[in-house]
Amino acid sequence: MAGAALTVLLGLFFLPHPFGQGLANLSFDLPFRFRPNVPVDSIVIIYMDEASTKALTQPWDSGAWDRREHARLLDRLRACGAKAVVFDILFDLPSTNGTVDEVFLRAIQAARQDGIPVLVGGQAETTMTGHYQMTNEIRPFAALEKLCAWGLAELGDIGAIRRQHFAGTERVPSLAWRTAELTLPSVPSAPATERWIHYYGPPGFLPKRSYAQALDPRLTGTNTFAGKVCFVGAWPGTPFAGGIRSDEWHTPYSRWGGGESPGVELTATVYLNLARHDFLRRMSGLDELLLVVLAGSVFGFVLALCRPTLAVGLGVLSAVAVAMAACGLMWHQHVWLSWLVISGVEMPGAIAWSALTYTKRLAREKSLLEMKLATASHRTEPAPALPSDTVTAIARPAGAIAAAPTPMIPDHTILRRIGKGAYGEVWLARNEIGLYHAAKIVRREDFDANEPFEREYHGIQKFMPISRSHPGLVLILHVGRREGFVYYIMEAADDEITGPQISPETYSPKNLAREIRRRGHLPAAECLQVGLDLTAALEFLHGQRLIHRDIKPANIIFIKNRPKFADIGLVTEIAATGGDVTYLGTKGYIAPEGPGTPSADIYSLGKVLYEASTGLGCEQFPELPSTLLQRPDQTLSIQLNAILLKACRQELSQRYQNATTLRADLLRLRDTAGVQNPTSFEV
């Protein structure tokens, strides 16, 4: 009974707890991980993507698309007999060329005359006025608002997973709801009612065509659009296509590498939920509470009667059964609940109580047995003494291995380890005259095969002869090889706090990754200078027919407050093609075509400078921080970002081909903006 009561209390405590909210979110997300995709055929998404940008000669990163292209698309969809056309695009300002807007508005008027509703997107912004939160709507420009319906695009935290329908504001409904009103014979009750998004598959699953394909009858037949609601919006990574706000959202599939969903796909999904009446509903609070009480009572009572091993087995099977039942309820009845409070909190609690009660039961039985033995015994006998020559041995646990001793480095005192990675350890060392150096030690025993060990050594061999020839490369002072390991001595990085003044007890090497973590981001002028210094070093390295292959913030150290490339174990010769070089590096910084070419190093450096200037992770590229427009150096940041967009293009032909051209653009930006910086490293 105590086990049942404690298990119930545990569930009731975590149900409203912030940790319990995390479990509720995971309870919503997990069923999508295992459910097959659901076929959809009543809508089509038309994406404004990079390929269409090139095919239609539209601006990539310097402005919105020509609205005459939207007019062409409307004419094409009208000819195909589309049911409705929904532009998930913000048209808040009229075009600077009035003729362009006239063409667009005439196409909308023609579609309406053929009975095809045309809708456009608006945007809601929240601002704080004193203690009150105000919501303002950004509407379509006046002539467009008079001609067609509009609704609000998604609003919320970009980084959070989207689970609930966005209803809109009190004055303006969401774009999905407005589309449902104009295209469905009946819609559910008021949009403000709590509804949860029923995803039909991972991002990119819904029926789609690129913008260029949709315009070409040879590539897309009439039946593709006939009788369907066509949603138009930006593919992830297409800047300015639907406005300057980031319009990429996390979904439950994002937890498992499914990527982000474009806003237009989210709008289409919510519309489908309304059209198919299969949106998700959460179990009522009272029913969920009763279920938690019932499950806690049963499992807490039953498992307390079992041995721990049996309790674990029953608990695991019961947790799996609860998960399967919850998934089935969500898949077939479209009802979900926070089932992980039962499986992830109450079940382990009941198992732990079972182990505790079993231990106490054994202790009680042992005590009773000892009392019986003491009562039955009429005398006590001394324990037999050990023979005088008996030695008690203390055995080391099986599999215990003594820590490998720190290798001795000639003429240096090894002080303490300051870094460890997949390819060795870095130690702070002091030479005979008291100067501090960094010593990297690479042990053969740390690798399953000899090849990566030898690769590190060959990288050092290639790099050391040129390390003295450029100030942007870490200086290798000495290389040695002993049985079982190789080592090399190099300059020590500045201390994070004290700079070039090193105190061994508190020393923490200063690198770009730590600087970004500590400061959030680097000011645009400072980031520009770092880019100039590193492109000069990279230009020199490539001139020696060598590539770095592992450029990332952690591998850029500061010595006397200037950045230098370090961790040179993957340095190798430039290959004829990227495929001629072993695919090594760090995920997120490796170019799409793979390492092995100067352009691949440029891609990696572009990602590094993106992280430094924005404070965002490389996987968020090309997203911009929401606080950018509040920064005093916003203009220079945007100009620098335009250069980084080119450095990190997916298409090799559109990217900087060498460090010289990238550095030239950075120098041009510095001179144009009048940035005052120390002289850059020169080749």
N, C-alpha and C positions, 0 to 999 in steps of 0.2 A: 504493500500500500504506500509505503514511503517512496519507493522507486517510482510508482505511478504519479504521485503528487509532485515529486521533484522534476520529473520529465515534463509534466504539463506546465509547471512554473517556468521551466527553462524555455519552452516554446513560446509561452505568453510574454516572456521578457524580451525575446529576440524579435517577435513579430513586428512591433512598432519601432524597434531599435534601428539606428543608422546601419549597423551591420546587417540587420534583418532586411533593410531596404535593398542592400546590395544583393542579398540572397533572392529577394523577390525579382530584381532585374535579371539575375542569372536564370531564375525559374522561367521567365518569359523568353529569354534568348535561347536556352539550350534545345528546346524542341525543334527549332528551325535547323539546328545542326544536323539532325538525323532524319528530317522529313524529306521525302522526294519533292522535286519541284512540281508546281501546279500549272498545267497548261493554261494559257491565256490567248484569246484571239479577237477580242473586240476593240483593241486599241493598237496604235502604232506610235512609237517614239521616233522623232526625226532629230538627229543629233547634229549640232554645229561642232564639228571636230576639226582636228588639224588638217586631215586630208582634204576636207571640204574647203577649209580656209585657203589652201594652196590652189585647189582646182578652180575656185571662184574668185581668186585674187582678192581676198578680203584681208583687212589688217589683222595681224596676229597679236601684237602686244601694244598697240598704240591707239586704239579706239574701237567703237562699235561697228557692226556690220552695216553695209549699205541696205537701207530699207527697201530698195527696189528689188533686192533678192527675195525679201519676204513677200513682196507683191507677186513675183514670179511663182513662188511656192504656193501661194493662195490660189492663183489661177490654175496651177497644175492639180491641186487637191480638189478644187471645185469641178474641174473637168473629170476627175476620177470618181466623183460622187461621195466625197467624205461626209461623215455625219456631223462633225464639228472640227474646228481647228483651235487649238489652245496654245498660245505663245507664252511659255513660262519665261518671259523676258521683260525687263523693265524699260518702258518707253516713257520716261518721266519728262523728257524735254523734247521740244520739236527739233527737227533737223535744221542745221544751218542753211541748208538748201531747201527752200519751200517746195520746189518741184518734186523732190524726192518724197516728201510726205504726201503730196497730192496723189502720186502714183500708188503709194501704199494704201491710202484711204479709199481710193477708187476700187482697189482690189477687194477691200473689206466690204464695201457697199455692194459690189457685184456678188460676193459670196452670200451676203444676207438676203439679197433678192432671190437667190436660188434656194433659200431656206437653210443655209449652213451657218450656224452660229459661229462667231469668231470672238475669242476671249483673249485678254492679255493680262500679264501679271502686274501686281502692285507690290509694295513693300511696307512693312510696319517697322517703326523704330521706337524703342523705349528710351526715355530720358528721365532723369530725376530732377524735380523742381522742389527744392527744400526736402521735406519728408515724404513727398508724394511722387509716385511713378506715373509718368504721362506716356501714352502711346499715340504716336503720330503716323498717319498713313501717307506714303508717297504714291500719288495717283498718276495715271497716264496723263500726257499733256492734253489740254482742253479739247481740241478737235477730235482726238482719238477717243476720249472718254464719252463724248456725245454719241459716237458712232457704234461703239461695241461695249460689251460687258467686261468687267474685270474683277479680279479677286486677289487676295493676298497670298504671296508665296510663303514658304516655310519660315517660321520665326522660332528662335531658340538658340541654345548653346551649340555651336558648331562641333565641339569636341565630344558632346554627349550622344549616346545612341538614341535614335528616334524610335519611340515606342507608341506614343499616343497620336491620334489625329490632331492636326492643328486646325482649330475651329475658326480662326480669324479674330477680329475684334468685335465689339458691340455694334459698330457701325458697318463694317465690311466683312463678309464671310471669306473663308479661304478660297483659293482658286479652284481646288478640287470640288468643294461644295457648290460653288457658283456654276461649275461645269455640269454637275449632277442636276441642278435645278433646270438647266436649259436643255438637257438631252435625255433625261429619264422621265418616264410617265409618272413616277412617284419617288419621293426621297424619304429617308428616315426622319425621325423627329428632329427637334432643334439641333443645329450644329454644335452648340455648346455642350451637349450630352457627352459624357466620357466614353470614348471609343478607342480601341487599341488597333494598331496597324497589323493587318494580316499580310505578311510578305509572301509572295509566290515563288521566290527564288532569289539567288544572290544578285548583287548589282550587275547590270548588263544582261539579265535573263529575259526581261520583257521584250516582245517583238520590236525590232528597231531597224532603221535605215539611216545612212548618213545623209546629210543635207544634199550633197552633190548627187548621190544615187537617187534621191527622191525626185530631183528635178529632171533626171534623164529617163525618158520612157523606155529606152533600150535596156536600162539596168533594173527598172522597177515597173512592173506591170500595173495596169489599172486596178486589178482585183486586190492589190496590196492595201489600197486605201479605201476602197468602196465600202460604204456603210460603217466606217470605223471612226472613232474619235482620234484625231491626230494631235499629239503633244509635241511641241517644238521647244528645244532648249539646248543648253551647252553640255558637251561631253567633258568629263573631268580633265582639268589642265588646260582648257581653252580660255585664255584670258579675255575679258571684256565682252564675251559673246552675249551674256545675259545681264550685264551690269558689272560694277567693280566689286561687289560683295562676293565673298567666297560662297559657292552654292554646291558644296559637296558635304554629304552627311554620313555619319556612321550608322550602320544598321546592325542587327544581331549577327549577321554574317561577318562583320568587321572584326569580331573577336577572334576569328579563326582564319585571318588573312584574306577575307573576301573583298577587301578594298572598300572604298567609299561609294555611296550612291549619289549620282547627280540629282539636283533638286527637282528636275523635270520628272525623273523616274519616281521620286517620292510622291509628287503630285498625282502622277498616273496611277500609282498603287493605291492611294487613298480613294481616288475616283472609282477604281475597280471594286474596292471594298464596299462603297456605297451602291454601285450598280449591281453587284452580285449578292449584296446583303450578307457578306461573310466576314465582316470586321469582327475583331475579337472583343470579348467582354470579360472583365475580371469578376470572379466569384464574389458575391456580396460579402461585406465585412463580417456580418454575423455568421454566415455559413462557413467562412474560412476559420473564424474563431472556434466554432463548434467542432470543425474537423481537426484542428490542432489539439483541442482538449481530448477528443475521442482517441486520436492516434497516440498522444502522449500517455493516456491512461492504459491503453492496451499494451503498447510496447514496453512501457516502464514496469508494468506488473508482470508480464510474461517473461521478459528477458532476465528479470531479477531472480527468477526461479531456476535459471540455467547455469551450467558451468560457463566460464568465460569463453572457451573455444566454441561451444555450441551457440552462445549468445552472439559472438562475432559472426558466425555463419548465418544464423537466422536474421541478424540485423542487416547484413549485407544483402541477403535475398529480399528482405522486406523493403529496403531502400530502393533496390532495383525495381521491385513491383510497384512501389509508389511512383517512381519516375515514369515507368511505362504507362501506368494508369493516367498520370497527369498529361503525358504527351498525347495519348489517345483522346482524352477529353478536349485538348486544345485543337488537335488535327480534325476531329470529326464533329465536335459540338461547338467549337470556336469559343470555349470558355477556358480561362487559365487561372491559376492560383499560385501562391508562394509555397510550392511543394518542397522546396529545399529547406524550409524551416523544419519540416518533418524529417526529411532524409538526411540533412546536413547538420541539424542541431539536436533534435529530439532523439534520433536513433543513436548517435554517438554517446549522448548523455545516458541513455538507457543501458548501453553496453558498458560504459564506465561504472555505472552503479552496480551492474551485475558483477564486474570484477571486484569492486570494493566489498560487496556483501559476501561474495565467495571467500575472499581473503579473511574477513572477520569471522565467517563461519568456521574456516579451518583453524584459526587461532583459538576460537572458543572450544572446538573439539580437542585440540591439542592440550589446552589447559585442563579440560576434564580428564583426559587420559593420564596426564601427569599426576593429578590428584589421586586417581585410582591406584596408580602404581605406588605412590608414596604411602597410601593407606595399607596396601597389601604387603608392603615390605616391612620385615621386623628388624632389619639391620641394614646398615649401609656399608658397602665395601669400597675401599679406595680404588681409584682407577689405576690400572696397571701402568707402571712407569716405562718410559721409553728407554731402550738400551742406551748406554752411555755413548755409543758410537753412532747413534742415529743423527742424521743431518736433515733438517727440514729445508726442502727446495721450494723456491718461488718460481713458478713457470711463467714465462711471458706468453700472453694470449696468442693463439694461432693466428698467423697472418700479420702480426705486428712487425713493422720494419723500422729500423732506426733511421732517423732523418739523415739525409745525405749531408756530409760535412761541407762547409763552405770552402771551395777551392782556394788555394794559396795563389795570389797574384804577385809576381816578382816586383819588388821595390814599392809595393803598395800595402797599406793596412786597410782591410775591408771593415767598414764601420757598421752599416746596416742596409737591409734591403729597402729600396725605394720604389720598386715596380716589378710586376710579374705579368707575363703574357703567354700566349701559346708557343712562342719561340724563345723562351728563356727568361732570365731574371736580370734586373738592373740593380746594382749596388752602389752606394756612396763609398768612395775610397779616398785615402789620403796618401800622397806620395812621400818620399823621403824628406823633401824640403817643406812639407806642410801644405802643399796645394791640393785642392779638392778636385777630384775627377769622378766621372761616372764609368762604372765597369759593367759591361754586359757579359753574362755567362750563359752559354748554350750547352746543355748536357745531352749527350747521345742517348742516355737512358730515358729521357723524357719523350722519345719518339718511338713509334712502333716500327718504323722503317728507317733506313739510312738516308733516303732521298731528301726529306725536309731538313735534316741536320746538315747535309752537305750543301743544300741550296742556301742556307743561311751563311755558311762559310764562303761560298762563291760570291754571294752578294757583297760581303765585306771586302773580298779581294778586288772586286770591280770598283768599289766606291772609295776605298782608302786612298789610292793614288791621286784622285781628283779632289778629295775633301779639303785640301789646303788651298785650292785654287779659286774658291768663291766663298764670300762671307755668308751666303744664304744656306750653306750646307754645314751640318755639324762636323766638327774637326775630329778625325780619328787619329789618335796619338800613337797607338801601338796595337798590334794584333798578335795573339799567341795561340798555340795549339798544344794541348796536353792530352794524355791518354784519357779518353772519355768525355772531353769537353774542349770547346774553344772559347776564347774571350777576346774582347777588345776594349781598349781604354779610350774614352772620348771626353770632350768638354762636358762639364756639369752645367745643367740648366740653372737659371736664376731661381732663387727661393720665391715662392708665391707672395710672401709678405715683405721680406727684407731685400729682395732683388739679388744683386751680385754678392752681397754679404751672406755667407753660408754658416749656419750654426748646426752641427751634425745632429744634435738632440731634437731639433724642431724642424729640420729641413724638409720641405715639400716642393718638389720640382714644378716649376711654372710651365704649363703647356696651354695651348689654345682651348682645349676641351674644358680645363678647369677654369680658365678665364671666363668662358661663356657661362658656365654654371654659376660662378661667383657673381658676375655682373649682369646676367640676363641676356645682354647682347652688347656688341661693340658699337660705339658711335660710327656713323657712316664714314667720316673722315679717317678715323683710325682704321676701320676695316679696309678702306681704299688703300691706305699705306701698307697694310699687311699684304694685300693683294699685289701691290707693286713689288714689294720685297720678294715675295714667293714666286711671282712670275719671272723675275730676273734670275732667281736660282734655278727654276725649272727650265728656262731658256738655255742656261749654261749646261745643265745636266743632259738635256736632249741633244745639245751640240756635241756632247761626248758619245753620242749614240747609245745612251742609257735611259731607262725609264724607272720610275720609283715603284709603281704598282700598289702602294698602300698609303695613299695620301688621305689623311683624316685628321680631325682636330687634335686627337691624343698624340699624333706623331709630328706635331709642330711645336717645338720648344722655343723658349725665349732665353737668349744669352745676351747680357748687357742690354736688355729691353728690346732686342731685335729678333724677329722670328727666323727660325731655321728648320729645314727638313731633318728629321731624325728617324730612327728605327729603319735602317737601310737594308735589312736582311732580305727583302724581296727585290732589291735592285737587280736588273738584268738588261741584256741588250735589247734594243728596239727590234721588233719582229717585222717581217715583211707584211704579215697580216695579224690581226688580234688573235686568231686561232692558233698561231705558231707558239704562243706562250701559255704556260700552265695557268689555269683559271684560278688565280689566287687574289686575295684582297679582303676587303671588309664590306659586307652586305650594306647596300644603300649608297655606297660610293663608287661601285664598279659600274663602268659604262655599259649600256645595253649590248654593245657588240663584244664586250669582254675586255680584259686588260691586254697590254702588249704594244700599244701605240701612243705617241705623244698626245693625240686627241683624247685618249682614254684618261691620261693624267690630267688633262685640262678639265674634263668632266668632273673628276674627283675634286679638283681644286675649286671648281665652281660650286659644288655642293658644300664644301668647307666654308667658303665665303658667304654662302646663303645662310648657313647656320649662325655664323658670326654676326652678320648684319641684322638678321631677324630674331634670333633667339629661339627659332623653331627647329625641330628635328629634321634631318635630311629627308626622312620619309614623308614629310608634310609638303615638300616642294611641289608646285610653285606657290603655295598658299602664303599670304602676307598676314602679319600680326594685326589684330583688331585695333591696336594702339598706335599704328604707324602714323595716322593723320594727326596724332597729338604730339608727335616728336618734333623738337625744334629743327632737326635736320631732315624733315620728311622729303623735301625736294631732292636732295642729294641721295637719300636712301632709294627713292623710286628710280632715279637715273642709274644708280649702281645696280639695282635689281634688273633693269633692262639688259645690262651687260651679262649678268649672271644667267638670265634666261637663255641667252644665246650660248653661253658656255656649257649649259646642261641640256641642250636640245637632244631629244631621243634620236633624231635622224643625224647620222654622222656627217652628211654633206652640208647640213645647216649649222654645224657647230664650228667654233674656232678650231682650226687645224693645227695650230702651234701656239706656243707661249708668246711668241713675238707679236702676233696680231692681237691677242688678248691684252697684252701689256700696253700696246699702242692705244687701245681704246680706253684703258684705265688712265694712262697719262693724259689723253685728250680730255677726259672727264675732270681730272684734277686741275688742269690748266683752265678749262672753261669755268669750273666752279670757283676757281681762285682759292683752292684749299692750301693752307700753309702747313707743310709737313717737313720733317727732316729729309735730306736727300736720300732717294731710294738706292738700293744696291744696284750697281751698274755691272754689266757683263764685261 
